[in-house]
Structure formats: C-alpha cells, structure tokens
C-alpha cells in the first residue's frame, strides 16, 4: 500500500464494505462483524462518529484483501 491512509468515519468504511458485497453477519456492542459470500471477513468498530485509525484501516484492507488504491476508488 502506497501513500498515507486517510482517516475515515466508520460509516464510510461500512458503506464501501457493502458496495464490495460484504454484509453484517452479527453485531455485539460497538463491533460489527462483516462477512463476504466468498468467505472473507472483517470486524469494524463502529465509533460514535469518530474516525477509524490508519492502523485499523490497514488491518481491515488486509483482511478483505484489497489495496488502499482499490478502496480509495470506492469512496
């Protein structure tokens, strides 16, 4: 992944996950578990309007197996 990752709101990340075909498999507290029909999964901590940190965003991209460039195009 090249360049610096942006700080994003949880709802922006969730919107892109849904565009990619992920669905909410379950929710527990402020954690939302997303699953894709092909078996990929990730966990998003839904903050009350706060930004998702760059490290957590990198982890999510690694789990869903897309590059930051691919993700940015979907924002």
Chimera marker file (.cmm) of the C-alpha trace (Angstrom):
<marker_set name="trace">
<marker id="1" x="0.000" y="0.000" z="0.000" r="1" g="1" b="0" radius="0.5"/>
<marker id="2" x="1.494" y="3.233" z="-1.073" r="1" g="1" b="0" radius="0.5"/>
<marker id="3" x="0.877" y="6.642" z="0.381" r="1" g="1" b="0" radius="0.5"/>
<marker id="4" x="-0.659" y="7.632" z="3.646" r="1" g="1" b="0" radius="0.5"/>
<marker id="5" x="-4.014" y="6.148" z="4.525" r="1" g="1" b="0" radius="0.5"/>
<marker id="6" x="-6.789" y="8.660" z="5.203" r="1" g="1" b="0" radius="0.5"/>
<marker id="7" x="-8.691" y="8.874" z="8.457" r="1" g="1" b="0" radius="0.5"/>
<marker id="8" x="-12.240" y="7.720" z="7.704" r="1" g="1" b="0" radius="0.5"/>
<marker id="9" x="-15.510" y="7.570" z="9.570" r="1" g="1" b="0" radius="0.5"/>
<marker id="10" x="-16.842" y="4.090" z="10.383" r="1" g="1" b="0" radius="0.5"/>
<marker id="11" x="-19.918" y="4.719" z="8.224" r="1" g="1" b="0" radius="0.5"/>
<marker id="12" x="-17.667" y="5.399" z="5.181" r="1" g="1" b="0" radius="0.5"/>
<marker id="13" x="-15.814" y="2.115" z="5.680" r="1" g="1" b="0" radius="0.5"/>
<marker id="14" x="-19.100" y="0.249" z="6.190" r="1" g="1" b="0" radius="0.5"/>
<marker id="15" x="-20.553" y="1.768" z="3.007" r="1" g="1" b="0" radius="0.5"/>
<marker id="16" x="-17.549" y="0.578" z="0.957" r="1" g="1" b="0" radius="0.5"/>
<marker id="17" x="-17.724" y="-2.894" z="2.509" r="1" g="1" b="0" radius="0.5"/>
<marker id="18" x="-21.370" y="-3.146" z="1.463" r="1" g="1" b="0" radius="0.5"/>
<marker id="19" x="-20.502" y="-1.979" z="-2.079" r="1" g="1" b="0" radius="0.5"/>
<marker id="20" x="-17.932" y="-4.793" z="-2.179" r="1" g="1" b="0" radius="0.5"/>
<marker id="21" x="-20.624" y="-7.333" z="-1.250" r="1" g="1" b="0" radius="0.5"/>
<marker id="22" x="-19.985" y="-7.674" z="2.484" r="1" g="1" b="0" radius="0.5"/>
<marker id="23" x="-22.957" y="-7.963" z="4.827" r="1" g="1" b="0" radius="0.5"/>
<marker id="24" x="-23.393" y="-7.565" z="8.571" r="1" g="1" b="0" radius="0.5"/>
<marker id="25" x="-23.201" y="-11.093" z="9.940" r="1" g="1" b="0" radius="0.5"/>
<marker id="26" x="-23.572" y="-10.040" z="13.572" r="1" g="1" b="0" radius="0.5"/>
<marker id="27" x="-23.209" y="-7.129" z="15.960" r="1" g="1" b="0" radius="0.5"/>
<marker id="28" x="-22.019" y="-7.151" z="19.537" r="1" g="1" b="0" radius="0.5"/>
<marker id="29" x="-21.837" y="-3.847" z="21.338" r="1" g="1" b="0" radius="0.5"/>
<marker id="30" x="-19.963" y="-1.433" z="19.088" r="1" g="1" b="0" radius="0.5"/>
<marker id="31" x="-18.347" y="-4.207" z="16.990" r="1" g="1" b="0" radius="0.5"/>
<marker id="32" x="-19.845" y="-5.194" z="13.646" r="1" g="1" b="0" radius="0.5"/>
<marker id="33" x="-18.686" y="-8.448" z="12.037" r="1" g="1" b="0" radius="0.5"/>
<marker id="34" x="-18.838" y="-8.361" z="8.239" r="1" g="1" b="0" radius="0.5"/>
<marker id="35" x="-18.784" y="-11.399" z="6.004" r="1" g="1" b="0" radius="0.5"/>
<marker id="36" x="-18.480" y="-11.797" z="2.231" r="1" g="1" b="0" radius="0.5"/>
<marker id="37" x="-20.048" y="-14.693" z="0.297" r="1" g="1" b="0" radius="0.5"/>
<marker id="38" x="-16.538" y="-15.815" z="-0.739" r="1" g="1" b="0" radius="0.5"/>
<marker id="39" x="-15.546" y="-16.289" z="2.925" r="1" g="1" b="0" radius="0.5"/>
<marker id="40" x="-13.607" y="-13.075" z="3.639" r="1" g="1" b="0" radius="0.5"/>
<marker id="41" x="-14.424" y="-11.473" z="6.987" r="1" g="1" b="0" radius="0.5"/>
<marker id="42" x="-13.544" y="-8.354" z="8.930" r="1" g="1" b="0" radius="0.5"/>
<marker id="43" x="-14.546" y="-6.569" z="12.100" r="1" g="1" b="0" radius="0.5"/>
<marker id="44" x="-15.374" y="-2.851" z="12.229" r="1" g="1" b="0" radius="0.5"/>
<marker id="45" x="-15.529" y="-0.948" z="15.483" r="1" g="1" b="0" radius="0.5"/>
<marker id="46" x="-18.391" y="1.463" z="14.971" r="1" g="1" b="0" radius="0.5"/>
<marker id="47" x="-17.423" y="4.579" z="16.877" r="1" g="1" b="0" radius="0.5"/>
<marker id="48" x="-19.984" y="7.258" z="17.551" r="1" g="1" b="0" radius="0.5"/>
<marker id="49" x="-18.926" y="9.399" z="14.571" r="1" g="1" b="0" radius="0.5"/>
<marker id="50" x="-15.210" y="9.112" z="15.328" r="1" g="1" b="0" radius="0.5"/>
<marker id="51" x="-12.524" y="8.352" z="12.788" r="1" g="1" b="0" radius="0.5"/>
<marker id="52" x="-11.130" y="4.869" z="12.271" r="1" g="1" b="0" radius="0.5"/>
<marker id="53" x="-7.374" y="4.972" z="12.781" r="1" g="1" b="0" radius="0.5"/>
<marker id="54" x="-4.954" y="4.320" z="9.935" r="1" g="1" b="0" radius="0.5"/>
<marker id="55" x="-3.636" y="1.141" z="11.556" r="1" g="1" b="0" radius="0.5"/>
<marker id="56" x="-7.115" y="-0.336" z="11.916" r="1" g="1" b="0" radius="0.5"/>
<marker id="57" x="-7.980" y="0.653" z="8.349" r="1" g="1" b="0" radius="0.5"/>
<marker id="58" x="-4.821" y="-1.074" z="7.074" r="1" g="1" b="0" radius="0.5"/>
<marker id="59" x="-5.829" y="-4.203" z="9.020" r="1" g="1" b="0" radius="0.5"/>
<marker id="60" x="-9.336" y="-4.141" z="7.511" r="1" g="1" b="0" radius="0.5"/>
<marker id="61" x="-7.896" y="-3.811" z="3.984" r="1" g="1" b="0" radius="0.5"/>
<marker id="62" x="-5.557" y="-6.728" z="4.659" r="1" g="1" b="0" radius="0.5"/>
<marker id="63" x="-8.449" y="-8.885" z="5.882" r="1" g="1" b="0" radius="0.5"/>
<marker id="64" x="-10.679" y="-8.071" z="2.896" r="1" g="1" b="0" radius="0.5"/>
<marker id="65" x="-7.730" y="-8.482" z="0.509" r="1" g="1" b="0" radius="0.5"/>
<marker id="66" x="-7.862" y="-5.215" z="-1.417" r="1" g="1" b="0" radius="0.5"/>
<marker id="67" x="-5.314" y="-2.441" z="-1.843" r="1" g="1" b="0" radius="0.5"/>
<marker id="68" x="-5.671" y="1.057" z="-0.486" r="1" g="1" b="0" radius="0.5"/>
<marker id="69" x="-5.898" y="2.300" z="-4.085" r="1" g="1" b="0" radius="0.5"/>
<marker id="70" x="-8.836" y="-0.025" z="-4.836" r="1" g="1" b="0" radius="0.5"/>
<marker id="71" x="-10.517" y="1.036" z="-1.604" r="1" g="1" b="0" radius="0.5"/>
<marker id="72" x="-9.996" y="4.755" z="-2.322" r="1" g="1" b="0" radius="0.5"/>
<marker id="73" x="-11.693" y="4.441" z="-5.710" r="1" g="1" b="0" radius="0.5"/>
<marker id="74" x="-14.843" y="3.229" z="-3.945" r="1" g="1" b="0" radius="0.5"/>
<marker id="75" x="-15.064" y="6.144" z="-1.503" r="1" g="1" b="0" radius="0.5"/>
<link id1="1" id2="2" r="1" g="1" b="0" radius="0.2"/>
<link id1="2" id2="3" r="1" g="1" b="0" radius="0.2"/>
<link id1="3" id2="4" r="1" g="1" b="0" radius="0.2"/>
<link id1="4" id2="5" r="1" g="1" b="0" radius="0.2"/>
<link id1="5" id2="6" r="1" g="1" b="0" radius="0.2"/>
<link id1="6" id2="7" r="1" g="1" b="0" radius="0.2"/>
<link id1="7" id2="8" r="1" g="1" b="0" radius="0.2"/>
<link id1="8" id2="9" r="1" g="1" b="0" radius="0.2"/>
<link id1="9" id2="10" r="1" g="1" b="0" radius="0.2"/>
<link id1="10" id2="11" r="1" g="1" b="0" radius="0.2"/>
<link id1="11" id2="12" r="1" g="1" b="0" radius="0.2"/>
<link id1="12" id2="13" r="1" g="1" b="0" radius="0.2"/>
<link id1="13" id2="14" r="1" g="1" b="0" radius="0.2"/>
<link id1="14" id2="15" r="1" g="1" b="0" radius="0.2"/>
<link id1="15" id2="16" r="1" g="1" b="0" radius="0.2"/>
<link id1="16" id2="17" r="1" g="1" b="0" radius="0.2"/>
<link id1="17" id2="18" r="1" g="1" b="0" radius="0.2"/>
<link id1="18" id2="19" r="1" g="1" b="0" radius="0.2"/>
<link id1="19" id2="20" r="1" g="1" b="0" radius="0.2"/>
<link id1="20" id2="21" r="1" g="1" b="0" radius="0.2"/>
<link id1="21" id2="22" r="1" g="1" b="0" radius="0.2"/>
<link id1="22" id2="23" r="1" g="1" b="0" radius="0.2"/>
<link id1="23" id2="24" r="1" g="1" b="0" radius="0.2"/>
<link id1="24" id2="25" r="1" g="1" b="0" radius="0.2"/>
<link id1="25" id2="26" r="1" g="1" b="0" radius="0.2"/>
<link id1="26" id2="27" r="1" g="1" b="0" radius="0.2"/>
<link id1="27" id2="28" r="1" g="1" b="0" radius="0.2"/>
<link id1="28" id2="29" r="1" g="1" b="0" radius="0.2"/>
<link id1="29" id2="30" r="1" g="1" b="0" radius="0.2"/>
<link id1="30" id2="31" r="1" g="1" b="0" radius="0.2"/>
<link id1="31" id2="32" r="1" g="1" b="0" radius="0.2"/>
<link id1="32" id2="33" r="1" g="1" b="0" radius="0.2"/>
<link id1="33" id2="34" r="1" g="1" b="0" radius="0.2"/>
<link id1="34" id2="35" r="1" g="1" b="0" radius="0.2"/>
<link id1="35" id2="36" r="1" g="1" b="0" radius="0.2"/>
<link id1="36" id2="37" r="1" g="1" b="0" radius="0.2"/>
<link id1="37" id2="38" r="1" g="1" b="0" radius="0.2"/>
<link id1="38" id2="39" r="1" g="1" b="0" radius="0.2"/>
<link id1="39" id2="40" r="1" g="1" b="0" radius="0.2"/>
<link id1="40" id2="41" r="1" g="1" b="0" radius="0.2"/>
<link id1="41" id2="42" r="1" g="1" b="0" radius="0.2"/>
<link id1="42" id2="43" r="1" g="1" b="0" radius="0.2"/>
<link id1="43" id2="44" r="1" g="1" b="0" radius="0.2"/>
<link id1="44" id2="45" r="1" g="1" b="0" radius="0.2"/>
<link id1="45" id2="46" r="1" g="1" b="0" radius="0.2"/>
<link id1="46" id2="47" r="1" g="1" b="0" radius="0.2"/>
<link id1="47" id2="48" r="1" g="1" b="0" radius="0.2"/>
<link id1="48" id2="49" r="1" g="1" b="0" radius="0.2"/>
<link id1="49" id2="50" r="1" g="1" b="0" radius="0.2"/>
<link id1="50" id2="51" r="1" g="1" b="0" radius="0.2"/>
<link id1="51" id2="52" r="1" g="1" b="0" radius="0.2"/>
<link id1="52" id2="53" r="1" g="1" b="0" radius="0.2"/>
<link id1="53" id2="54" r="1" g="1" b="0" radius="0.2"/>
<link id1="54" id2="55" r="1" g="1" b="0" radius="0.2"/>
<link id1="55" id2="56" r="1" g="1" b="0" radius="0.2"/>
<link id1="56" id2="57" r="1" g="1" b="0" radius="0.2"/>
<link id1="57" id2="58" r="1" g="1" b="0" radius="0.2"/>
<link id1="58" id2="59" r="1" g="1" b="0" radius="0.2"/>
<link id1="59" id2="60" r="1" g="1" b="0" radius="0.2"/>
<link id1="60" id2="61" r="1" g="1" b="0" radius="0.2"/>
<link id1="61" id2="62" r="1" g="1" b="0" radius="0.2"/>
<link id1="62" id2="63" r="1" g="1" b="0" radius="0.2"/>
<link id1="63" id2="64" r="1" g="1" b="0" radius="0.2"/>
<link id1="64" id2="65" r="1" g="1" b="0" radius="0.2"/>
<link id1="65" id2="66" r="1" g="1" b="0" radius="0.2"/>
<link id1="66" id2="67" r="1" g="1" b="0" radius="0.2"/>
<link id1="67" id2="68" r="1" g="1" b="0" radius="0.2"/>
<link id1="68" id2="69" r="1" g="1" b="0" radius="0.2"/>
<link id1="69" id2="70" r="1" g="1" b="0" radius="0.2"/>
<link id1="70" id2="71" r="1" g="1" b="0" radius="0.2"/>
<link id1="71" id2="72" r="1" g="1" b="0" radius="0.2"/>
<link id1="72" id2="73" r="1" g="1" b="0" radius="0.2"/>
<link id1="73" id2="74" r="1" g="1" b="0" radius="0.2"/>
<link id1="74" id2="75" r="1" g="1" b="0" radius="0.2"/>
</marker_set>
